[in-house]
Amino acid sequence: MRSRYTAFAIGDADYLLRTWHPTMRPSTVETGSGWLRLEVLDSSGGLLDVEGEVHFRAHARGGVLEECSRFVRDGGRWVYLGAV
């Protein structure tokens, strides 16, 4: 989650697309929208799990995005599946 937030903040669209589950991946992604900080409120899933969730708040100049995101393992690495 933290690496995806950083990718949004610095404009690394390629990384975001690589870490998006292939069945849910958009063709393009918009980045660099003035993100200021990330708060991880709760998470589940660990090294031996195949899926997990992260509840977070991402603060930006224009407001706050709060989401509970679902991640799954794909080829041994965590990828973003979508919002719960």
N, C-alpha and C positions, 0 to 999 in steps of 0.2 A: 504494500500500500504506500509506504513512504517513498519508494523509488518511483512509483507512478505519479504521485503528487509532485515530486521534484521534476519529473519529465514534463508535466503540464506547466509548471512554473517557468522552466527554462526553454520551453518550446521544442522538446525532443519528440516530435510526432512519430518518428520511426520506432523508438523504444515503446511508446504507448501501443502502437499497432502490433508489435511483436509480442507484447504481454497481454493481449486481448484474446480470448478464446476464439478459435477460427470460426465457430458457428455463429458468433455474435459480433464479430469484428466489423466495424464500419469501413467504408472505402477511404475516408479521410477523417481527420480529427482536428479540432481547433484547440490551440494551446496559447499559453502566455497571457492570460487574462488578469494580470495584476494580483496573483496569489500572494498572500502575506504569511500565512502559517497554517499548520495542520495540527489538529487535536485528534488523537485516536482515543475514542471513548470506551471501546470494548472490542474484543476479538476472540475468535475461536479457531481451532485448527492449529496443528503443530507439525513437526517434522515427519511423523508417521501417518498423518491424516491425508485423505484424498480431497477433502473440501473443507472450506472454512469461511467465516464471515468477519468483516471489519466494519464497525460502526464508527464513523468519523465526522468531524466538522472541518471544512476547509474554508478559511477566512480569506476574502479578497477585498479589494478596495470598494467594490460595489455591493458587498453583502457576504452572506455565509451560505455555503452549500453543506447540508447535512444528509448523509446517506448511510445505509447499511449495504455494503457491497459483498457479493458472493464471489469467492475464488475457488478454482478447482486445479488439480494437478493435470498437466498435459505434457507428456514426455519428460516427467520428473521435475517440472518446475511449475510454480504457481502462476496462473493466468486469470485475468479478470473475466468473469462470466456476465455479471450485470448486477443491477440493484435488486435487493430483496423486496 
